[in-house]
Amino acid sequence: MAIPIGGGNALNSGIIKELNPDGIVSGGSNSGGSGSVNGSGSFAETLLNSINKVNDLQNTANSSAEAVATGKSSNIHQAMIDMEKANDSFELMMQVRNKIITAYNSIMNMQI
């Protein structure tokens, strides 16, 4: 069964610091949606939106599995689909996290 990331205490944007402290590129709020790829919004907002989407998929998978286990639903196919979506999105999030950590470490090890 999937484990929800945030649970009751959701992540806030203060946890993830801005990568652009001097405001070289505008990182203002999105007017057209949440964390789009076209460059609007900050990296932190995009990352938080992605984490929240993964968390929503985890919660959906949990509720589907619980409904099947308690007999409230007999749709085991949809429960399995929800669990696979949650698993795949979590694995993708972990790979993105690993790439970010690798990039951060290589930047920190650069000679100035």
PDB file as gemmi writes it, atoms N, CA and C in Angstrom:
CRYST1    1.000    1.000    1.000  90.00  90.00  90.00 P 1                      
ATOM      1  N   MET A   1       0.839  -1.175   0.000  1.00  0.00           N  
ATOM      2  CA  MET A   1       0.000   0.000   0.000  1.00  0.00           C  
ATOM      3  C   MET A   1       0.886   1.241   0.000  1.00  0.00           C  
ATOM      4  N   ALA A   2       0.476   2.299  -0.654  1.00  0.00           N  
ATOM      5  CA  ALA A   2       1.268   3.514  -0.767  1.00  0.00           C  
ATOM      6  C   ALA A   2       1.216   4.325   0.520  1.00  0.00           C  
ATOM      7  N   ILE A   3       2.287   5.018   0.802  1.00  0.00           N  
ATOM      8  CA  ILE A   3       2.384   5.862   1.986  1.00  0.00           C  
ATOM      9  C   ILE A   3       2.280   7.309   1.539  1.00  0.00           C  
ATOM     10  N   PRO A   4       1.324   8.080   2.075  1.00  0.00           N  
ATOM     11  CA  PRO A   4       1.199   9.474   1.661  1.00  0.00           C  
ATOM     12  C   PRO A   4       2.406  10.282   2.116  1.00  0.00           C  
ATOM     13  N   ILE A   5       2.787  11.226   1.296  1.00  0.00           N  
ATOM     14  CA  ILE A   5       3.969  12.037   1.568  1.00  0.00           C  
ATOM     15  C   ILE A   5       3.690  13.074   2.634  1.00  0.00           C  
ATOM     16  N   GLY A   6       2.642  13.856   2.442  1.00  0.00           N  
ATOM     17  CA  GLY A   6       2.405  14.980   3.330  1.00  0.00           C  
ATOM     18  C   GLY A   6       1.538  14.653   4.514  1.00  0.00           C  
ATOM     19  N   GLY A   7       0.564  13.798   4.337  1.00  0.00           N  
ATOM     20  CA  GLY A   7      -0.367  13.522   5.416  1.00  0.00           C  
ATOM     21  C   GLY A   7      -1.113  14.785   5.793  1.00  0.00           C  
ATOM     22  N   GLY A   8      -1.157  15.054   7.092  1.00  0.00           N  
ATOM     23  CA  GLY A   8      -1.865  16.234   7.564  1.00  0.00           C  
ATOM     24  C   GLY A   8      -1.066  17.501   7.425  1.00  0.00           C  
ATOM     25  N   ASN A   9       0.251  17.407   7.451  1.00  0.00           N  
ATOM     26  CA  ASN A   9       1.071  18.607   7.384  1.00  0.00           C  
ATOM     27  C   ASN A   9       1.622  18.765   5.978  1.00  0.00           C  
ATOM     28  N   ALA A  10       0.976  19.633   5.211  1.00  0.00           N  
ATOM     29  CA  ALA A  10       1.364  19.853   3.817  1.00  0.00           C  
ATOM     30  C   ALA A  10       2.650  20.671   3.769  1.00  0.00           C  
ATOM     31  N   LEU A  11       3.380  20.510   2.674  1.00  0.00           N  
ATOM     32  CA  LEU A  11       4.608  21.258   2.493  1.00  0.00           C  
ATOM     33  C   LEU A  11       4.292  22.712   2.197  1.00  0.00           C  
ATOM     34  N   ASN A  12       5.096  23.601   2.723  1.00  0.00           N  
ATOM     35  CA  ASN A  12       4.921  25.004   2.384  1.00  0.00           C  
ATOM     36  C   ASN A  12       6.115  25.459   1.568  1.00  0.00           C  
ATOM     37  N   SER A  13       5.965  26.558   0.890  1.00  0.00           N  
ATOM     38  CA  SER A  13       7.020  27.017  -0.002  1.00  0.00           C  
ATOM     39  C   SER A  13       8.227  27.543   0.757  1.00  0.00           C  
ATOM     40  N   GLY A  14       8.149  27.732   2.067  1.00  0.00           N  
ATOM     41  CA  GLY A  14       9.289  28.179   2.844  1.00  0.00           C  
ATOM     42  C   GLY A  14      10.336  27.099   3.006  1.00  0.00           C  
ATOM     43  N   ILE A  15       9.934  25.837   2.832  1.00  0.00           N  
ATOM     44  CA  ILE A  15      10.884  24.735   2.978  1.00  0.00           C  
ATOM     45  C   ILE A  15      11.888  24.740   1.840  1.00  0.00           C  
ATOM     46  N   ILE A  16      11.423  25.013   0.645  1.00  0.00           N  
ATOM     47  CA  ILE A  16      12.292  25.007  -0.525  1.00  0.00           C  
ATOM     48  C   ILE A  16      12.669  26.445  -0.827  1.00  0.00           C  
ATOM     49  N   LYS A  17      13.947  26.743  -0.791  1.00  0.00           N  
ATOM     50  CA  LYS A  17      14.409  28.111  -1.013  1.00  0.00           C  
ATOM     51  C   LYS A  17      14.514  28.404  -2.501  1.00  0.00           C  
ATOM     52  N   GLU A  18      14.355  29.648  -2.820  1.00  0.00           N  
ATOM     53  CA  GLU A  18      14.467  30.088  -4.199  1.00  0.00           C  
ATOM     54  C   GLU A  18      15.895  29.913  -4.699  1.00  0.00           C  
ATOM     55  N   LEU A  19      16.052  29.465  -5.934  1.00  0.00           N  
ATOM     56  CA  LEU A  19      17.369  29.335  -6.526  1.00  0.00           C  
ATOM     57  C   LEU A  19      17.836  30.642  -7.149  1.00  0.00           C  
ATOM     58  N   ASN A  20      16.957  31.613  -7.191  1.00  0.00           N  
ATOM     59  CA  ASN A  20      17.242  32.879  -7.831  1.00  0.00           C  
ATOM     60  C   ASN A  20      17.059  34.007  -6.812  1.00  0.00           C  
ATOM     61  N   PRO A  21      17.958  34.147  -5.828  1.00  0.00           N  
ATOM     62  CA  PRO A  21      17.723  35.108  -4.762  1.00  0.00           C  
ATOM     63  C   PRO A  21      17.779  36.559  -5.205  1.00  0.00           C  
ATOM     64  N   ASP A  22      18.495  36.870  -6.292  1.00  0.00           N  
ATOM     65  CA  ASP A  22      18.637  38.252  -6.727  1.00  0.00           C  
ATOM     66  C   ASP A  22      17.579  38.682  -7.720  1.00  0.00           C  
ATOM     67  N   GLY A  23      16.673  37.797  -8.082  1.00  0.00           N  
ATOM     68  CA  GLY A  23      15.595  38.140  -9.003  1.00  0.00           C  
ATOM     69  C   GLY A  23      16.072  38.405 -10.417  1.00  0.00           C  
ATOM     70  N   ILE A  24      17.091  37.681 -10.876  1.00  0.00           N  
ATOM     71  CA  ILE A  24      17.615  37.883 -12.218  1.00  0.00           C  
ATOM     72  C   ILE A  24      16.547  37.569 -13.262  1.00  0.00           C  
ATOM     73  N   VAL A  25      15.841  36.463 -13.068  1.00  0.00           N  
ATOM     74  CA  VAL A  25      14.714  36.108 -13.922  1.00  0.00           C  
ATOM     75  C   VAL A  25      13.486  36.201 -13.046  1.00  0.00           C  
ATOM     76  N   SER A  26      12.410  36.814 -13.579  1.00  0.00           N  
ATOM     77  CA  SER A  26      11.232  36.985 -12.742  1.00  0.00           C  
ATOM     78  C   SER A  26      10.668  35.640 -12.360  1.00  0.00           C  
ATOM     79  N   GLY A  27      10.464  35.425 -11.066  1.00  0.00           N  
ATOM     80  CA  GLY A  27       9.905  34.177 -10.569  1.00  0.00           C  
ATOM     81  C   GLY A  27       8.600  34.440  -9.867  1.00  0.00           C  
ATOM     82  N   GLY A  28       7.812  35.334 -10.432  1.00  0.00           N  
ATOM     83  CA  GLY A  28       6.555  35.712  -9.808  1.00  0.00           C  
ATOM     84  C   GLY A  28       5.530  34.612  -9.871  1.00  0.00           C  
ATOM     85  N   SER A  29       4.345  34.940  -9.432  1.00  0.00           N  
ATOM     86  CA  SER A  29       3.283  33.935  -9.401  1.00  0.00           C  
ATOM     87  C   SER A  29       2.721  33.699 -10.784  1.00  0.00           C  
ATOM     88  N   ASN A  30       2.190  32.521 -10.976  1.00  0.00           N  
ATOM     89  CA  ASN A  30       1.581  32.160 -12.252  1.00  0.00           C  
ATOM     90  C   ASN A  30       0.197  32.759 -12.345  1.00  0.00           C  
ATOM     91  N   SER A  31      -0.117  33.284 -13.506  1.00  0.00           N  
ATOM     92  CA  SER A  31      -1.483  33.737 -13.712  1.00  0.00           C  
ATOM     93  C   SER A  31      -2.279  32.707 -14.493  1.00  0.00           C  
ATOM     94  N   GLY A  32      -1.584  31.811 -15.186  1.00  0.00           N  
ATOM     95  CA  GLY A  32      -2.267  30.868 -16.049  1.00  0.00           C  
ATOM     96  C   GLY A  32      -2.413  29.481 -15.483  1.00  0.00           C  
ATOM     97  N   GLY A  33      -1.891  29.189 -14.322  1.00  0.00           N  
ATOM     98  CA  GLY A  33      -2.016  27.842 -13.800  1.00  0.00           C  
ATOM     99  C   GLY A  33      -0.912  27.525 -12.825  1.00  0.00           C  
ATOM    100  N   SER A  34      -0.703  26.227 -12.622  1.00  0.00           N  
ATOM    101  CA  SER A  34       0.251  25.823 -11.616  1.00  0.00           C  
ATOM    102  C   SER A  34       1.494  25.236 -12.244  1.00  0.00           C  
ATOM    103  N   GLY A  35       2.625  25.896 -12.024  1.00  0.00           N  
ATOM    104  CA  GLY A  35       3.915  25.367 -12.389  1.00  0.00           C  
ATOM    105  C   GLY A  35       4.045  24.849 -13.803  1.00  0.00           C  
ATOM    106  N   SER A  36       3.827  25.685 -14.777  1.00  0.00           N  
ATOM    107  CA  SER A  36       3.903  25.217 -16.151  1.00  0.00           C  
ATOM    108  C   SER A  36       5.346  25.154 -16.622  1.00  0.00           C  
ATOM    109  N   VAL A  37       5.560  24.520 -17.758  1.00  0.00           N  
ATOM    110  CA  VAL A  37       6.892  24.289 -18.274  1.00  0.00           C  
ATOM    111  C   VAL A  37       7.406  25.493 -19.053  1.00  0.00           C  
ATOM    112  N   ASN A  38       6.563  26.435 -19.383  1.00  0.00           N  
ATOM    113  CA  ASN A  38       6.956  27.532 -20.245  1.00  0.00           C  
ATOM    114  C   ASN A  38       7.808  28.588 -19.559  1.00  0.00           C  
ATOM    115  N   GLY A  39       8.227  28.387 -18.313  1.00  0.00           N  
ATOM    116  CA  GLY A  39       9.121  29.318 -17.652  1.00  0.00           C  
ATOM    117  C   GLY A  39       8.439  30.228 -16.666  1.00  0.00           C  
ATOM    118  N   SER A  40       7.131  30.264 -16.641  1.00  0.00           N  
ATOM    119  CA  SER A  40       6.472  31.112 -15.666  1.00  0.00           C  
ATOM    120  C   SER A  40       6.431  30.388 -14.327  1.00  0.00           C  
ATOM    121  N   GLY A  41       6.578  31.132 -13.254  1.00  0.00           N  
ATOM    122  CA  GLY A  41       6.610  30.525 -11.930  1.00  0.00           C  
ATOM    123  C   GLY A  41       8.022  30.148 -11.557  1.00  0.00           C  
ATOM    124  N   SER A  42       8.235  29.956 -10.276  1.00  0.00           N  
ATOM    125  CA  SER A  42       9.572  29.639  -9.812  1.00  0.00           C  
ATOM    126  C   SER A  42       9.798  28.135  -9.794  1.00  0.00           C  
ATOM    127  N   PHE A  43      11.047  27.769  -9.658  1.00  0.00           N  
ATOM    128  CA  PHE A  43      11.412  26.360  -9.571  1.00  0.00           C  
ATOM    129  C   PHE A  43      10.772  25.735  -8.341  1.00  0.00           C  
ATOM    130  N   ALA A  44      10.774  26.459  -7.242  1.00  0.00           N  
ATOM    131  CA  ALA A  44      10.196  25.944  -5.993  1.00  0.00           C  
ATOM    132  C   ALA A  44       8.703  25.685  -6.147  1.00  0.00           C  
ATOM    133  N   GLU A  45       7.978  26.589  -6.809  1.00  0.00           N  
ATOM    134  CA  GLU A  45       6.542  26.398  -7.023  1.00  0.00           C  
ATOM    135  C   GLU A  45       6.280  25.174  -7.885  1.00  0.00           C  
ATOM    136  N   THR A  46       7.074  25.020  -8.939  1.00  0.00           N  
ATOM    137  CA  THR A  46       6.904  23.878  -9.832  1.00  0.00           C  
ATOM    138  C   THR A  46       7.187  22.581  -9.095  1.00  0.00           C  
ATOM    139  N   LEU A  47       8.239  22.573  -8.292  1.00  0.00           N  
ATOM    140  CA  LEU A  47       8.592  21.382  -7.534  1.00  0.00           C  
ATOM    141  C   LEU A  47       7.524  21.044  -6.503  1.00  0.00           C  
ATOM    142  N   LEU A  48       7.022  22.052  -5.812  1.00  0.00           N  
ATOM    143  CA  LEU A  48       5.966  21.816  -4.824  1.00  0.00           C  
ATOM    144  C   LEU A  48       4.687  21.310  -5.473  1.00  0.00           C  
ATOM    145  N   ASN A  49       4.338  21.854  -6.635  1.00  0.00           N  
ATOM    146  CA  ASN A  49       3.147  21.385  -7.338  1.00  0.00           C  
ATOM    147  C   ASN A  49       3.299  19.932  -7.761  1.00  0.00           C  
ATOM    148  N   SER A  50       4.480  19.565  -8.214  1.00  0.00           N  
ATOM    149  CA  SER A  50       4.718  18.183  -8.608  1.00  0.00           C  
ATOM    150  C   SER A  50       4.644  17.243  -7.407  1.00  0.00           C  
ATOM    151  N   ILE A  51       5.214  17.656  -6.288  1.00  0.00           N  
ATOM    152  CA  ILE A  51       5.160  16.836  -5.069  1.00  0.00           C  
ATOM    153  C   ILE A  51       3.719  16.684  -4.605  1.00  0.00           C  
ATOM    154  N   ASN A  52       2.957  17.745  -4.680  1.00  0.00           N  
ATOM    155  CA  ASN A  52       1.547  17.669  -4.273  1.00  0.00           C  
ATOM    156  C   ASN A  52       0.744  16.748  -5.193  1.00  0.00           C  
ATOM    157  N   LYS A  53       1.052  16.739  -6.492  1.00  0.00           N  
ATOM    158  CA  LYS A  53       0.362  15.829  -7.413  1.00  0.00           C  
ATOM    159  C   LYS A  53       0.687  14.372  -7.088  1.00  0.00           C  
ATOM    160  N   VAL A  54       1.956  14.103  -6.770  1.00  0.00           N  
ATOM    161  CA  VAL A  54       2.345  12.742  -6.379  1.00  0.00           C  
ATOM    162  C   VAL A  54       1.619  12.359  -5.101  1.00  0.00           C  
ATOM    163  N   ASN A  55       1.537  13.279  -4.158  1.00  0.00           N  
ATOM    164  CA  ASN A  55       0.837  13.019  -2.900  1.00  0.00           C  
ATOM    165  C   ASN A  55      -0.642  12.727  -3.147  1.00  0.00           C  
ATOM    166  N   ASP A  56      -1.263  13.472  -4.051  1.00  0.00           N  
ATOM    167  CA  ASP A  56      -2.673  13.227  -4.375  1.00  0.00           C  
ATOM    168  C   ASP A  56      -2.866  11.828  -4.974  1.00  0.00           C  
ATOM    169  N   LEU A  57      -1.940  11.431  -5.854  1.00  0.00           N  
ATOM    170  CA  LEU A  57      -2.028  10.085  -6.427  1.00  0.00           C  
ATOM    171  C   LEU A  57      -1.852   9.017  -5.352  1.00  0.00           C  
ATOM    172  N   GLN A  58      -0.965   9.251  -4.393  1.00  0.00           N  
ATOM    173  CA  GLN A  58      -0.764   8.309  -3.291  1.00  0.00           C  
ATOM    174  C   GLN A  58      -2.037   8.202  -2.449  1.00  0.00           C  
ATOM    175  N   ASN A  59      -2.651   9.337  -2.159  1.00  0.00           N  
ATOM    176  CA  ASN A  59      -3.884   9.330  -1.366  1.00  0.00           C  
ATOM    177  C   ASN A  59      -5.021   8.632  -2.099  1.00  0.00           C  
ATOM    178  N   THR A  60      -5.122   8.851  -3.412  1.00  0.00           N  
ATOM    179  CA  THR A  60      -6.149   8.185  -4.210  1.00  0.00           C  
ATOM    180  C   THR A  60      -5.943   6.675  -4.209  1.00  0.00           C  
ATOM    181  N   ALA A  61      -4.690   6.250  -4.348  1.00  0.00           N  
ATOM    182  CA  ALA A  61      -4.385   4.820  -4.328  1.00  0.00           C  
ATOM    183  C   ALA A  61      -4.717   4.220  -2.967  1.00  0.00           C  
ATOM    184  N   ASN A  62      -4.417   4.939  -1.897  1.00  0.00           N  
ATOM    185  CA  ASN A  62      -4.741   4.455  -0.553  1.00  0.00           C  
ATOM    186  C   ASN A  62      -6.242   4.281  -0.362  1.00  0.00           C  
ATOM    187  N   SER A  63      -7.010   5.280  -0.804  1.00  0.00           N  
ATOM    188  CA  SER A  63      -8.454   5.194  -0.615  1.00  0.00           C  
ATOM    189  C   SER A  63      -9.063   4.092  -1.494  1.00  0.00           C  
ATOM    190  N   SER A  64      -8.530   3.907  -2.709  1.00  0.00           N  
ATOM    191  CA  SER A  64      -9.029   2.832  -3.577  1.00  0.00           C  
ATOM    192  C   SER A  64      -8.728   1.468  -2.981  1.00  0.00           C  
ATOM    193  N   ALA A  65      -7.518   1.294  -2.469  1.00  0.00           N  
ATOM    194  CA  ALA A  65      -7.140   0.012  -1.871  1.00  0.00           C  
ATOM    195  C   ALA A  65      -7.950  -0.256  -0.606  1.00  0.00           C  
ATOM    196  N   GLU A  66      -8.198   0.782   0.178  1.00  0.00           N  
ATOM    197  CA  GLU A  66      -9.000   0.634   1.396  1.00  0.00           C  
ATOM    198  C   GLU A  66     -10.435   0.254   1.059  1.00  0.00           C  
ATOM    199  N   ALA A  67     -10.987   0.873   0.005  1.00  0.00           N  
ATOM    200  CA  ALA A  67     -12.357   0.572  -0.398  1.00  0.00           C  
ATOM    201  C   ALA A  67     -12.487  -0.877  -0.862  1.00  0.00           C  
ATOM    202  N   VAL A  68     -11.499  -1.376  -1.578  1.00  0.00           N  
ATOM    203  CA  VAL A  68     -11.534  -2.765  -2.026  1.00  0.00           C  
ATOM    204  C   VAL A  68     -11.358  -3.707  -0.831  1.00  0.00           C  
ATOM    205  N   ALA A  69     -10.454  -3.362   0.085  1.00  0.00           N  
ATOM    206  CA  ALA A  69     -10.174  -4.228   1.237  1.00  0.00           C  
ATOM    207  C   ALA A  69     -11.355  -4.318   2.202  1.00  0.00           C  
ATOM    208  N   THR A  70     -12.102  -3.234   2.330  1.00  0.00           N  
ATOM    209  CA  THR A  70     -13.239  -3.232   3.255  1.00  0.00           C  
ATOM    210  C   THR A  70     -14.537  -3.683   2.609  1.00  0.00           C  
ATOM    211  N   GLY A  71     -14.514  -3.912   1.300  1.00  0.00           N  
ATOM    212  CA  GLY A  71     -15.703  -4.386   0.616  1.00  0.00           C  
ATOM    213  C   GLY A  71     -16.627  -3.282   0.136  1.00  0.00           C  
ATOM    214  N   LYS A  72     -16.209  -2.023   0.282  1.00  0.00           N  
ATOM    215  CA  LYS A  72     -17.035  -0.911  -0.182  1.00  0.00           C  
ATOM    216  C   LYS A  72     -17.028  -0.812  -1.704  1.00  0.00           C  
ATOM    217  N   SER A  73     -16.007  -1.379  -2.326  1.00  0.00           N  
ATOM    218  CA  SER A  73     -15.897  -1.355  -3.779  1.00  0.00           C  
ATOM    219  C   SER A  73     -15.425  -2.724  -4.258  1.00  0.00           C  
ATOM    220  N   SER A  74     -15.904  -3.124  -5.408  1.00  0.00           N  
ATOM    221  CA  SER A  74     -15.445  -4.386  -5.990  1.00  0.00           C  
ATOM    222  C   SER A  74     -14.609  -4.132  -7.243  1.00  0.00           C  
ATOM    223  N   ASN A  75     -14.257  -2.880  -7.473  1.00  0.00           N  
ATOM    224  CA  ASN A  75     -13.505  -2.504  -8.664  1.00  0.00           C  
ATOM    225  C   ASN A  75     -12.002  -2.619  -8.389  1.00  0.00           C  
ATOM    226  N   ILE A  76     -11.522  -3.850  -8.364  1.00  0.00           N  
ATOM    227  CA  ILE A  76     -10.108  -4.084  -8.064  1.00  0.00           C  
ATOM    228  C   ILE A  76      -9.208  -3.607  -9.201  1.00  0.00           C  
ATOM    229  N   HIS A  77      -9.735  -3.584 -10.415  1.00  0.00           N  
ATOM    230  CA  HIS A  77      -8.943  -3.132 -11.557  1.00  0.00           C  
ATOM    231  C   HIS A  77      -8.570  -1.668 -11.405  1.00  0.00           C  
ATOM    232  N   GLN A  78      -9.546  -0.841 -11.030  1.00  0.00           N  
ATOM    233  CA  GLN A  78      -9.259   0.583 -10.861  1.00  0.00           C  
ATOM    234  C   GLN A  78      -8.319   0.809  -9.686  1.00  0.00           C  
ATOM    235  N   ALA A  79      -8.460   0.014  -8.634  1.00  0.00           N  
ATOM    236  CA  ALA A  79      -7.558   0.141  -7.486  1.00  0.00           C  
ATOM    237  C   ALA A  79      -6.124  -0.186  -7.895  1.00  0.00           C  
ATOM    238  N   MET A  80      -5.949  -1.219  -8.703  1.00  0.00           N  
ATOM    239  CA  MET A  80      -4.606  -1.573  -9.164  1.00  0.00           C  
ATOM    240  C   MET A  80      -4.032  -0.500 -10.093  1.00  0.00           C  
ATOM    241  N   ILE A  81      -4.881   0.068 -10.933  1.00  0.00           N  
ATOM    242  CA  ILE A  81      -4.429   1.146 -11.814  1.00  0.00           C  
ATOM    243  C   ILE A  81      -3.993   2.345 -10.984  1.00  0.00           C  
ATOM    244  N   ASP A  82      -4.779   2.699  -9.968  1.00  0.00           N  
ATOM    245  CA  ASP A  82      -4.422   3.824  -9.094  1.00  0.00           C  
ATOM    246  C   ASP A  82      -3.108   3.565  -8.368  1.00  0.00           C  
ATOM    247  N   MET A  83      -2.906   2.337  -7.899  1.00  0.00           N  
ATOM    248  CA  MET A  83      -1.660   2.020  -7.192  1.00  0.00           C  
ATOM    249  C   MET A  83      -0.456   2.056  -8.125  1.00  0.00           C  
ATOM    250  N   GLU A  84      -0.619   1.613  -9.364  1.00  0.00           N  
ATOM    251  CA  GLU A  84       0.486   1.659 -10.316  1.00  0.00           C  
ATOM    252  C   GLU A  84       0.813   3.097 -10.710  1.00  0.00           C  
ATOM    253  N   LYS A  85      -0.223   3.938 -10.886  1.00  0.00           N  
ATOM    254  CA  LYS A  85       0.018   5.350 -11.172  1.00  0.00           C  
ATOM    255  C   LYS A  85       0.797   5.998 -10.038  1.00  0.00           C  
ATOM    256  N   ALA A  86       0.388   5.710  -8.810  1.00  0.00           N  
ATOM    257  CA  ALA A  86       1.067   6.277  -7.646  1.00  0.00           C  
ATOM    258  C   ALA A  86       2.505   5.775  -7.565  1.00  0.00           C  
ATOM    259  N   ASN A  87       2.703   4.501  -7.820  1.00  0.00           N  
ATOM    260  CA  ASN A  87       4.047   3.933  -7.762  1.00  0.00           C  
ATOM    261  C   ASN A  87       4.948   4.534  -8.838  1.00  0.00           C  
ATOM    262  N   ASP A  88       4.441   4.632 -10.059  1.00  0.00           N  
ATOM    263  CA  ASP A  88       5.241   5.189 -11.145  1.00  0.00           C  
ATOM    264  C   ASP A  88       5.581   6.660 -10.899  1.00  0.00           C  
ATOM    265  N   SER A  89       4.605   7.433 -10.427  1.00  0.00           N  
ATOM    266  CA  SER A  89       4.874   8.852 -10.175  1.00  0.00           C  
ATOM    267  C   SER A  89       5.860   9.025  -9.023  1.00  0.00           C  
ATOM    268  N   PHE A  90       5.788   8.153  -8.015  1.00  0.00           N  
ATOM    269  CA  PHE A  90       6.732   8.232  -6.903  1.00  0.00           C  
ATOM    270  C   PHE A  90       8.144   7.888  -7.368  1.00  0.00           C  
ATOM    271  N   GLU A  91       8.262   6.850  -8.199  1.00  0.00           N  
ATOM    272  CA  GLU A  91       9.587   6.483  -8.713  1.00  0.00           C  
ATOM    273  C   GLU A  91      10.169   7.598  -9.575  1.00  0.00           C  
ATOM    274  N   LEU A  92       9.336   8.229 -10.392  1.00  0.00           N  
ATOM    275  CA  LEU A  92       9.801   9.351 -11.203  1.00  0.00           C  
ATOM    276  C   LEU A  92      10.252  10.505 -10.323  1.00  0.00           C  
ATOM    277  N   MET A  93       9.480  10.805  -9.275  1.00  0.00           N  
ATOM    278  CA  MET A  93       9.852  11.882  -8.358  1.00  0.00           C  
ATOM    279  C   MET A  93      11.200  11.580  -7.700  1.00  0.00           C  
ATOM    280  N   MET A  94      11.430  10.323  -7.325  1.00  0.00           N  
ATOM    281  CA  MET A  94      12.697   9.963  -6.689  1.00  0.00           C  
ATOM    282  C   MET A  94      13.861  10.097  -7.676  1.00  0.00           C  
ATOM    283  N   GLN A  95      13.646   9.763  -8.943  1.00  0.00           N  
ATOM    284  CA  GLN A  95      14.699   9.922  -9.938  1.00  0.00           C  
ATOM    285  C   GLN A  95      15.017  11.397 -10.179  1.00  0.00           C  
ATOM    286  N   VAL A  96      13.983  12.233 -10.207  1.00  0.00           N  
ATOM    287  CA  VAL A  96      14.205  13.674 -10.360  1.00  0.00           C  
ATOM    288  C   VAL A  96      14.960  14.209  -9.150  1.00  0.00           C  
ATOM    289  N   ARG A  97      14.590  13.759  -7.958  1.00  0.00           N  
ATOM    290  CA  ARG A  97      15.302  14.175  -6.742  1.00  0.00           C  
ATOM    291  C   ARG A  97      16.774  13.778  -6.814  1.00  0.00           C  
ATOM    292  N   ASN A  98      17.054  12.556  -7.264  1.00  0.00           N  
ATOM    293  CA  ASN A  98      18.437  12.100  -7.374  1.00  0.00           C  
ATOM    294  C   ASN A  98      19.224  12.946  -8.370  1.00  0.00           C  
ATOM    295  N   LYS A  99      18.603  13.320  -9.479  1.00  0.00           N  
ATOM    296  CA  LYS A  99      19.276  14.169 -10.470  1.00  0.00           C  
ATOM    297  C   LYS A  99      19.551  15.561  -9.902  1.00  0.00           C  
ATOM    298  N   ILE A 100      18.602  16.096  -9.145  1.00  0.00           N  
ATOM    299  CA  ILE A 100      18.795  17.417  -8.537  1.00  0.00           C  
ATOM    300  C   ILE A 100      19.936  17.372  -7.531  1.00  0.00           C  
ATOM    301  N   ILE A 101      19.995  16.323  -6.723  1.00  0.00           N  
ATOM    302  CA  ILE A 101      21.067  16.190  -5.736  1.00  0.00           C  
ATOM    303  C   ILE A 101      22.413  16.035  -6.430  1.00  0.00           C  
ATOM    304  N   THR A 102      22.466  15.247  -7.498  1.00  0.00           N  
ATOM    305  CA  THR A 102      23.711  15.078  -8.242  1.00  0.00           C  
ATOM    306  C   THR A 102      24.168  16.409  -8.842  1.00  0.00           C  
ATOM    307  N   ALA A 103      23.240  17.165  -9.421  1.00  0.00           N  
ATOM    308  CA  ALA A 103      23.582  18.469  -9.997  1.00  0.00           C  
ATOM    309  C   ALA A 103      24.061  19.429  -8.915  1.00  0.00           C  
ATOM    310  N   TYR A 104      23.381  19.436  -7.783  1.00  0.00           N  
ATOM    311  CA  TYR A 104      23.786  20.307  -6.671  1.00  0.00           C  
ATOM    312  C   TYR A 104      25.191  19.954  -6.193  1.00  0.00           C  
ATOM    313  N   ASN A 105      25.474  18.663  -6.022  1.00  0.00           N  
ATOM    314  CA  ASN A 105      26.797  18.242  -5.558  1.00  0.00           C  
ATOM    315  C   ASN A 105      27.881  18.589  -6.558  1.00  0.00           C  
ATOM    316  N   SER A 106      27.590  18.445  -7.849  1.00  0.00           N  
ATOM    317  CA  SER A 106      28.617  18.789  -8.843  1.00  0.00           C  
ATOM    318  C   SER A 106      28.868  20.294  -8.883  1.00  0.00           C  
ATOM    319  N   ILE A 107      27.841  21.088  -8.664  1.00  0.00           N  
ATOM    320  CA  ILE A 107      28.025  22.540  -8.607  1.00  0.00           C  
ATOM    321  C   ILE A 107      28.821  22.919  -7.371  1.00  0.00           C  
ATOM    322  N   MET A 108      28.525  22.298  -6.258  1.00  0.00           N  
ATOM    323  CA  MET A 108      29.233  22.614  -5.022  1.00  0.00           C  
ATOM    324  C   MET A 108      30.702  22.191  -5.072  1.00  0.00           C  
ATOM    325  N   ASN A 109      31.033  21.178  -5.879  1.00  0.00           N  
ATOM    326  CA  ASN A 109      32.418  20.705  -5.987  1.00  0.00           C  
ATOM    327  C   ASN A 109      33.231  21.445  -7.058  1.00  0.00           C  
ATOM    328  N   MET A 110      32.606  22.379  -7.769  1.00  0.00           N  
ATOM    329  CA  MET A 110      33.328  23.120  -8.796  1.00  0.00           C  
ATOM    330  C   MET A 110      34.358  24.055  -8.166  1.00  0.00           C  
ATOM    331  N   GLN A 111      35.489  24.183  -8.823  1.00  0.00           N  
ATOM    332  CA  GLN A 111      36.510  25.120  -8.381  1.00  0.00           C  
ATOM    333  C   GLN A 111      36.188  26.507  -8.949  1.00  0.00           C  
ATOM    334  N   ILE A 112      36.368  27.501  -8.125  1.00  0.00           N  
ATOM    335  CA  ILE A 112      36.075  28.870  -8.573  1.00  0.00           C  
ATOM    336  C   ILE A 112      37.343  29.557  -8.998  1.00  0.00           C  
TER     337      ILE A 112                                                      
END                                                                             
